[in-house]
Amino acid sequence: GVEQADFAIECDETVVIAADRYHLQSVVMTLIDNALKYGGRPIRITLSAEKRNRTTEIRVADNGCGIAREHLPHLFEKFYRVPSGDLQRPRGYGLGLYSARQVIEAHRGQIDIESRTGHGTTIIINKIRILLAEDEQMLAEILSDTLTDRGFEVALAYNGEQALQMTRTDHFDVIVTDVMMPRLDGFSLTRRLRSEGRNVPVLFLTARSA
């Protein structure tokens, strides 16, 4: 007969996601389908969408057997399937998560997985968040608008010290910084970030010629 699943939706009604509806819906349905295939017995699935670290995050969580650590880096590779012995024969062609990653990256987002053996699996989707540090306000706004139009979430800082303070309270995936800024220049900002243990990638902007 048809197998039943306990399906919960936890969504913040204020969340707005700028995305191609068809493709994002296809990704979410792929993740739910995987959770149905590999969930525990009885199957329990939770779909959530909320603001975390000031960016929108979508999660699909199941109560399945989980995935061993050594397989996690390969899950979004084309044709990759987790070997499962006689416990649960893998189904499909190993294309679902690969295709999901292509769609999410095309939306300037990222997709990740949290899982360990015996504790279920959670797939996490969120936007790439950029901290832009630039002391020239007009240039900062032009760059911010350009990055936003390309699908990134952007936060602005107008000097290095402000940028440093923002990294202490918020999560950023990339920092784009001017080299010459008041109070704390781009190189000094990077040194302070590294000294505080934050290894976020940093890109430098400069109008100076070599």
Beta strands, then each sheet from edge to edge (+ up, - down):
strand 1: 5-11
strand 2: 43-52
strand 3: 55-62
strand 4: 109-115
strand 5: 121-127
strand 6: 129-133
strand 7: 153-157
strand 8: 174-178
strand 9: 202-205
sheet 1: 1+ 2+ 3- 5+ 4-
sheet 2: 7+ 6+ 8+ 9+
end
